[in-house]
Amino acid sequence: MEYISTRGAASPLNFEQVTLAGLAGDGGLYVPESWPSFSADEIAAMAGLSYVETAVRVMQPFVGDALDEAELRDICEQAYGRFSHAAVTPLVQLDGRQWLLELFHGPTLAFKDVALQLLGLLFEKFLARQDKHLTVVGATSGDTGSAAIDALAGRDKVDIFMIHPDGRISDVQRRQMTTVLAPNVYNIAIDGSFDDAQAMVKRMFADQEVTNRFSISAVNSINWARLMAQVVYYFYAASQLGAPHRKIAFSVPTGNFGDVFAGYVASKMGLPIERLIVATNVNDILHRALSVGDYSTGTVTPTAAPSMDIQVSSNFERLLFDLEGRDGVKTAARMAAFEQSHNMQLEAAMREKAASIFTSHRVGPDDMSLAMRWAQDLAGHVIDPHSAIGLSAAQNVDLDPSVPVVTLATAHPAKFPDAVERATGIRPALPRRVGDLFDREEKYTRLPGTYDAVKQFVMSNATPTDG
């Protein structure tokens, strides 16, 4: 399996190379040269498998010869052995049609653990083979940072620099990052938004002064290996609900488009997905793009669902590449124009292609709160604000009533206790395994919201490639 850039100019890479590289040298995102596919019989054979065995089957075509089956299984067993639920990502029924796929049973209580526990082990294995040092630079709107830090803290041959928007994530999200005091972990709080932080990360990958000295990689969903790991739970959930003999719809609370793009990948691999519902909050660039073709940025509005407070959705480029016939030259030109103008209009033909599987729904704060109350009052289930946005969209989608709708529950409600308490009157407690979070020492560095300040900090603290 080889991987190509959405912008067409970077050399193809194998799975090991693309995992360590993160972003392509031409500024694009890596995708498989072609989508692997499963037959209906192969999907039917996944019924009843454990999460680990499902993961091995789904990921093996992407891994190619970078890992044999035994190595991949060993990594999956290590990664998912840290989850608090034996099913790893259990399904919970809310009513006759609505289901939750709980993705928050990992060590940092968010869906990012599903991919990042695996990615940390992949980094460690591949770096040991190559005997080089890696500098991981990431931006987080809340959950990626803590999951990545947990996965990489204390590992050999890796430094991690995680940038978050100061004051724009929850106290739990911040503390899950800043109380990890491992010597290879550097937390940076900038004056600005997540989009500002994400732009800095992308710029650093293109900065030759940085890349000539350090081997830079990413843990954001721009890293293909992370997105690949997220494909697994679509197969796992659908198999439990009758796939391939029954179509399933998924509602995905979405900011950076990575989680829902993983569902798109699952559909390209043959999973019978009736609909992927892109659920946004008031920062609705993805809803506007899919519904009327307007992919233009505005000002980020802080909300009670901070992981979705994003205006530039990096992974949308991967979908655009597919919608344009995988023409890297066209995608490169489109993205270059967008980066200059912050405006993009999607042609009707592209919107029609997307509409064959995607629909979208914008959920405001009142509807978010209503969904949280519905889940608590009528289903006896406390959910976080992001999951509530997904559930609200799921309840409002126009679909055949025989199709089950699975909402991806992306975070434990205790990560957002204030918002949950406002909506439901219940203040969710942190699980015992992280219960002392607010007694731990914090350590992080506040920096101005400028690229030069962050670059200088990274270059002053990172270990050179051959170090």
RAJONOR-V66485 format. One record per residue. RES is the residue in three letters. SS is DSSP state (A for helix, B for strand, O for the rest). Layout:
RES,SS
RES,SS
//
This chain:
MET,O
GLU,O
TYR,B
ILE,B
SER,B
THR,O
ARG,O
GLY,O
ALA,O
ALA,O
SER,O
PRO,O
LEU,B
ASN,O
PHE,A
GLU,A
GLN,A
VAL,A
THR,A
LEU,A
ALA,A
GLY,O
LEU,B
ALA,O
GLY,O
ASP,O
GLY,O
GLY,O
LEU,B
TYR,B
VAL,B
PRO,B
GLU,O
SER,O
TRP,O
PRO,O
SER,O
PHE,O
SER,O
ALA,A
ASP,A
GLU,A
ILE,A
ALA,A
ALA,O
MET,O
ALA,O
GLY,O
LEU,O
SER,O
TYR,A
VAL,A
GLU,A
THR,A
ALA,A
VAL,A
ARG,A
VAL,A
MET,A
GLN,A
PRO,A
PHE,A
VAL,A
GLY,A
ASP,A
ALA,A
LEU,O
ASP,O
GLU,A
ALA,A
GLU,A
LEU,A
ARG,A
ASP,A
ILE,A
CYS,A
GLU,A
GLN,A
ALA,A
TYR,A
GLY,O
ARG,O
PHE,O
SER,O
HIS,O
ALA,O
ALA,O
VAL,O
THR,O
PRO,O
LEU,B
VAL,B
GLN,B
LEU,O
ASP,O
GLY,O
ARG,O
GLN,B
TRP,B
LEU,B
LEU,B
GLU,B
LEU,O
PHE,O
HIS,O
GLY,O
PRO,O
THR,O
LEU,O
ALA,B
PHE,O
LYS,A
ASP,A
VAL,A
ALA,A
LEU,A
GLN,A
LEU,A
LEU,A
GLY,A
LEU,A
LEU,A
PHE,A
GLU,A
LYS,A
PHE,A
LEU,A
ALA,A
ARG,A
GLN,A
ASP,O
LYS,O
HIS,O
LEU,B
THR,B
VAL,B
VAL,B
GLY,B
ALA,B
THR,B
SER,O
GLY,O
ASP,A
THR,A
GLY,A
SER,A
ALA,A
ALA,A
ILE,A
ASP,A
ALA,A
LEU,A
ALA,O
GLY,O
ARG,O
ASP,O
LYS,O
VAL,B
ASP,B
ILE,B
PHE,B
MET,B
ILE,B
HIS,B
PRO,B
ASP,O
GLY,O
ARG,O
ILE,O
SER,O
ASP,A
VAL,A
GLN,A
ARG,A
ARG,A
GLN,A
MET,A
THR,A
THR,O
VAL,O
LEU,O
ALA,O
PRO,O
ASN,O
VAL,B
TYR,B
ASN,B
ILE,B
ALA,B
ILE,B
ASP,O
GLY,O
SER,O
PHE,A
ASP,A
ASP,A
ALA,A
GLN,A
ALA,A
MET,A
VAL,A
LYS,A
ARG,A
MET,A
PHE,A
ALA,O
ASP,O
GLN,A
GLU,A
VAL,A
THR,A
ASN,O
ARG,O
PHE,O
SER,O
ILE,B
SER,B
ALA,O
VAL,O
ASN,O
SER,O
ILE,O
ASN,O
TRP,A
ALA,A
ARG,A
LEU,A
MET,A
ALA,A
GLN,A
VAL,A
VAL,A
TYR,A
TYR,A
PHE,A
TYR,A
ALA,A
ALA,A
SER,A
GLN,A
LEU,O
GLY,O
ALA,O
PRO,O
HIS,O
ARG,O
LYS,O
ILE,B
ALA,B
PHE,B
SER,B
VAL,B
PRO,B
THR,O
GLY,O
ASN,O
PHE,O
GLY,A
ASP,A
VAL,A
PHE,A
ALA,A
GLY,A
TYR,A
VAL,A
ALA,A
SER,A
LYS,A
MET,O
GLY,O
LEU,O
PRO,O
ILE,B
GLU,B
ARG,B
LEU,B
ILE,B
VAL,B
ALA,B
THR,B
ASN,O
VAL,O
ASN,O
ASP,O
ILE,A
LEU,A
HIS,A
ARG,A
ALA,A
LEU,A
SER,A
VAL,A
GLY,O
ASP,B
TYR,B
SER,B
THR,O
GLY,O
THR,O
VAL,O
THR,O
PRO,O
THR,O
ALA,O
ALA,O
PRO,A
SER,A
MET,A
ASP,O
ILE,O
GLN,O
VAL,O
SER,O
SER,O
ASN,O
PHE,A
GLU,A
ARG,A
LEU,A
LEU,A
PHE,A
ASP,A
LEU,A
GLU,O
GLY,O
ARG,O
ASP,O
GLY,A
VAL,A
LYS,A
THR,A
ALA,A
ALA,A
ARG,A
MET,A
ALA,A
ALA,A
PHE,A
GLU,A
GLN,A
SER,A
HIS,O
ASN,B
MET,B
GLN,B
LEU,O
GLU,O
ALA,A
ALA,A
MET,A
ARG,A
GLU,A
LYS,A
ALA,A
ALA,A
SER,O
ILE,O
PHE,B
THR,B
SER,B
HIS,B
ARG,B
VAL,O
GLY,O
PRO,A
ASP,A
ASP,A
MET,A
SER,A
LEU,A
ALA,A
MET,A
ARG,A
TRP,A
ALA,A
GLN,A
ASP,A
LEU,A
ALA,A
GLY,O
HIS,O
VAL,O
ILE,O
ASP,O
PRO,A
HIS,A
SER,A
ALA,A
ILE,A
GLY,A
LEU,A
SER,A
ALA,A
ALA,A
GLN,A
ASN,A
VAL,O
ASP,O
LEU,O
ASP,O
PRO,O
SER,O
VAL,O
PRO,B
VAL,B
VAL,B
THR,B
LEU,B
ALA,B
THR,O
ALA,B
HIS,O
PRO,A
ALA,A
LYS,A
PHE,A
PRO,A
ASP,A
ALA,A
VAL,A
GLU,A
ARG,A
ALA,A
THR,A
GLY,O
ILE,O
ARG,O
PRO,O
ALA,O
LEU,O
PRO,O
ARG,A
ARG,A
VAL,A
GLY,O
ASP,O
LEU,A
PHE,A
ASP,A
ARG,O
GLU,O
GLU,O
LYS,O
TYR,O
THR,B
ARG,B
LEU,B
PRO,O
GLY,O
THR,O
TYR,A
ASP,A
ALA,A
VAL,A
LYS,A
GLN,A
PHE,A
VAL,A
MET,A
SER,A
ASN,A
ALA,O
THR,O
PRO,O
THR,O
ASP,O
GLY,O
//
